[in-house]
Amino acid sequence: MPSGKKKRILFSPLDWGIGHASRSIFLIRQLAETGFEVLLAADGPSFPLLKSVFPDLDIIRLPFYRIRYSQHIPAVWKIFFSLLSILKAIRREHKSTIEIVKKYGIDVIVSDNRYGVYHKDVASIIVIHQLKIRLPSGISFLEPVLFRWHMKFLSKFDRIWVPDFAGLPYLAGALSHPSNVPQPIRNKVRYGGIISRFMVPEYSKVYPVRKIFDVVVVLSGPEPQRSVLEKILIRKLRKRSWKVLIIRGIPWKKQGGSVYGNIQLVSHLPPNLFYTYLKKATYIISRAGYTSIMDLAVLGRSALLIPTPGQTEQEYLADYLAAGNYFVIMPQKNINIEKAFKQLEQTRPFPLREVKNFAEEIFQWSKE
């Protein structure tokens, strides 16, 4: 436990959607409760989410490149064509990080997937589940080049914290356990076990609610694909016998109302209600983002996973976990609700194991 003068930690999650900020809630809570002074740095959707969950912590703006996926161009191509802008954004955020460290007297940096949030003179940790980034089959020949580039960015950090288990079964499969990681990078890797906002004690209790939903839909990710899936699922679930709750994953917007009688839309839910509705639902539908998958694994729940089209990480995760009979996968363009729900009844929960204390690990590192 920290003693004497509190160490000041800068914690900054990526702001492509709210997944990285959501999964960071558990780690930030551990750091604050252990006695560190935590300064949050975020932008986009992550900013209002973290501000609402941690009203007593200071939070500053740290912008990044805001990618917007296309309705017609696969996500991986959109990112590929945006690489130059992303690299410029990484340089800008690194420059901003240097200024923040000087201004606020930062002792430790924790970056969730932000490659520019590090400092050569300050203990810097990156939280990342992808040690390997997959490309679609058409350009898979570029993976070795991308891998070397990825390792170069990871080498800037003193520690690499992977939110997955060290032993089989892995939740992220080959993404978190590639065989060809160079030894200098491998020496920095620590597997901490999966993390979720639902591991915070007050967020993991079933609260009394007036209405129970048969189907809960969890939407997430950048536009326009978030809205595309929302419209598809409203069309497929309306005027059915199920009571449906669609959690839209847009915490910065006002709450919605009912749609077509049996469907209720909400922009976002506080973690305690989110936990309650997911726990009580008969069926769950979700994107295949890693944060959503970790949340479901912690809940002991399976779901119909619908990967964002062209997002190779989500497609791999969904295929990998469906092969283990932990989840069901269907493509966005060909969703069969009845078939999916029947398959869900045959799935099994993902086996959970020990999770390391992130704050205690940081305290030990800072003493080295």
N, C-alpha and C positions, 0 to 999 in steps of 0.2 A: 504494500500500500504506500502511496506517496506520503512523504513527511516533510515538514518544513514548508518552504515556499512551493506553492502549487505549480506544477508544470502546465504550461499552456499548450493546448493541442488545436491545430487547425484541421477541421474535418470538412471535406468537400466531395459531394457525390456528383456524378454525371447527371445532366438534366435532360436526357432524351426520354421523355415520359417521366413517370414517377417511380419506376421500379427500383432504381439505385437508391433513391432517397428513402423509399419504404423499407428496404432491407437494412439500411443504415441505422434505422431507429433503435434496433436492439444494441448495436455496437456503441452508438452515441450514449445511450442510457447507461451501459456498463462503464464507459469512461467517466461520465459525470458522477455516478454513484461511487466510483472508486476514489474520487477525490481530485481528478484532473479538472482544470479550467478549460472548457471547450468553446471554441469559436467556430461557428458554422459559416461556410461560404457556398452559396448556391445561386441558381438563377432559374428562369423558366418555371415549369410546374413544380419543381422541387422546392422552390423558395416558400410559397404559401403553405405547402404541406409541412415542412420542417418548422416553420414559424408557428403553426397551429399546435403541433405536438410538443414543441419545446419553447413555450412563451418566455421562460426565464433565461434562456441562453441568447447571447448576442449572435446575430446573423448578418452577414454582409453579402453584397452582390458580387459574384465572380462569373461573368458571362462566358459562354462557350459558343461554338458554332451550332446553330439550330437547324438541324436537318429536317426536311419535310419530304416524306416518301411520296412517290407517285402512285396514282391509281392504275397506271398501265406499265410503268417501268419497274422491274423487280428491285426490291430494296437494296440488294447487294450492288447492283449496277448504279443505283442512285448514289450510294456511298462511294463507289469507285470513281464516279465522275466528279465527286465532291472532295476528293483526296487533297487536292492543293489547298482548298479553303480550310479543310480540317487541320492540315499541317500548320497553316498560318495561325489558326485559332489556338493550337497547342503552344506555339511560340508566344502568343499574346498572353495566354493564361499563365505560362511560366514566368514571364516578365512581371505580371500582376502578383504572382505568388511571392516573388522576391521582395516586392514592395510591401506586401502584407506581413511577411516575416519580420521585416525591419520595423514597420510601424507598430505591430502588436507584440513584439517580443516572443515569437513562436518558438517552442522547444521541440515539438514533434508535429509532423504532418501526416495525416491519413487521407489518402485519395481513393475514392471509389471510381475506378475506371477513367480517371482524368490524368492523361499522360504528362501534362505540363505542370501538374501541381506537385512539385518536389523542390528541394533546395539542397545544393551540394554540401552545405555546412550544417544542415539540420536533419535529424533522423527522419527519414521519409519512408512511408509504408504505402503500398498500393493494395487495395482489395479488388481482386479480379478472379473470376471463375474460368476465364478463357485463357489458358496458356497457349492454346492452339486456336487459330481462326480458320474456319473452313470456307472454301470458295465453291461456287457451283461447278458442276462437271465441265462446263464449257471453257472455264478459265482455271481449272484446278492446277494446270501446269505452273501457274504463278504462285502457288502456295509456298514453295521454298523461299521465294523472294520476300513474300509477305511475312513469313515466319522469322527470317533474319531481321527484318525491320521491326517486328514486334519485340523480339528479344533485345534489340538495341534500346528501345524505349524502356523496357522493364529493367534493364541494367542500371538505369538512373536511380532506381530505388534501393534502399538498404534492406527492406524486407518485402516479400510478396505473400500476402495473406489470401489463401484460396478457400472460399466458403464451400467446401465439400469434404467428404470423408477421405482419410488416407488409405483405407482398405476397401475392398469390394463388399457390396456393390457401390459404385460411385454414382452420385446423382447426375453429374454432368458428363459422365463417360470419358471419352478420349479428349474432350475439350479441356478438362482439368487435369488429365493424366497422360499427356502425350509422351511418347517414348524417347523423343529426340531433343529434349531440353538440354542445352549446354550445362556442364557441371557448375560453372560459376553462378548461373541463374538458379539451378536446382538447389544450391546451397542456401539460397535466400528464401526458398519456398517453405511455407508452413501451412499445413492443412488444418483448419480450425473446426471443421464440421459445418453443417448448413446453418444458416441464420434466417430469422424471420421476425417481423414485428410481433407475431403471435407468441414469441418466447418471452415477451415482457409480461410479468405476472398479471397485472390488471387488465391486459388485453387478451388474456386466455381464459376468460370466464364466460359462461353462457348467461346472458342477461335476459330478464323477462321482456318479451316483446308481444305486441297485440296481434301481430300477423306472422304466420309462418309461410314461407314460399317453397313450392315444390322444386322450382328451378331457379338457381342463382347464376347469372352471367357476369363474369368479371372481364371488363374491357380495359385495354391498356395500349400504350405505344403511340408513336407519332401519327399525325394525320397525313393523308386522308384515309389511310387504311383502318384506323380506329372507327371512323364514322361509317365506312363501307361495311364492316362486319356488323356494326350496330343495326344498320338498315336491313341486312340480310336476316339477322336473327329475329328482329321484330316481325318481319314478313313470315318467317317459318314458325314462330311461337304464338302469334296472335290468334285470337278466337279458338283457343284450345282449352282443354279442361285443366291444364296446369296453371297454378298461380306463379307468375314469373317476376323476379326482381332483376333488373339490369343495372349494375353498378358501372357507370360510364367512364370512370377513371379520369375525370377532369375537375379537380378540386377547386379550380379558380372560377368555375361557373356556378350560377345559382341552381338550386335543386329543381329537377323536373317534376312533372305530375304523372298521371296515369295515361297509358296509351292502349287503346282497343280493349279497355275493361280489365283483362286478365294480366296485363303487363304494367308494372310500375318502374319508372326510371328515377334514379338518383344520381347526381353528379359525382358524389363521393360519400364515404361513410367513415365515421371515427372507428379506430381499430376494434373497440369493444363490440360495437354493433356488427361490424364486418365479420368478426369472428363468430358471433352468434348466428347470423344468417347462413354463413357457410357451413357451420357445424350442424345446423338443423335441416339444411336443404336435402332433398332426395337426390337431385342431380346438379352437377356443377359444369358450366361451360367456361373455358378460359383461353386466352392466348397462351402460347408456349414459351413466354419469357421466363428466364431462370428465377427471378424473384417470385413470380406467381407459382412456379413449380415448387420452390422451397416452402412457400406458405402452405400449399396443399399437403406437402409431405409432413410438415409439422402438425397439421390438423389430422393426419391419418386419413385423408380423403383422396379419392381419385377424381378425374374430371375428363370431359371431352376437351382435348387440346386442339386448337385451330391455329397453326402457325401463321404468322404474317407472311403473305406471299413473297417469295424471293429472299426472305431473311434466313440465310443458311443455318445460322445458329439455332433458331427456333425449330426449323425443319429437322435438323439432326437430333436435338433434344427430344422432340416428340416421337420420332421414329425409334430412337434408342430406348426410351422409357416404355413405349407401347410394346416393344419386342420383349421386355421383361414382364409384361402384363400388369404394369403399375398404372398406366393411363391408356386412354383411347385416342387415336388421332384421326382427323378427317381434314381434307383440304377445304379452304374457304369456298371454292367454286363448286364443291360437291358435298354439301352437308346433308346427311340423312339423320334427322333427330331421333326417330324411333329406333333405328338400327344402333345408333350410338348409345342410347340409354340401355338397350338390351345388353350391349357389350360391356357397359360399365358395371353391370351386376356380377360380372365374372372376374373383375380385376382384384388386385390385392394391394394393401398399403405398403409403401416403401419402408424398409426397416431403418429405424432411427438408432443413432449411437451417440457417444459422448461428444459434447461440444466444449471446446476450449474457452477459457475466459480471456477475451481479447484485451481487456484493460490490464489484467495481470501480466500478460505476455509483453505488452508495451512497457510496463513498469520494469520488468526484468531486462528488456533490451536497453532501456535508457540507462541502466546501471552498468552495462558492459563498457 
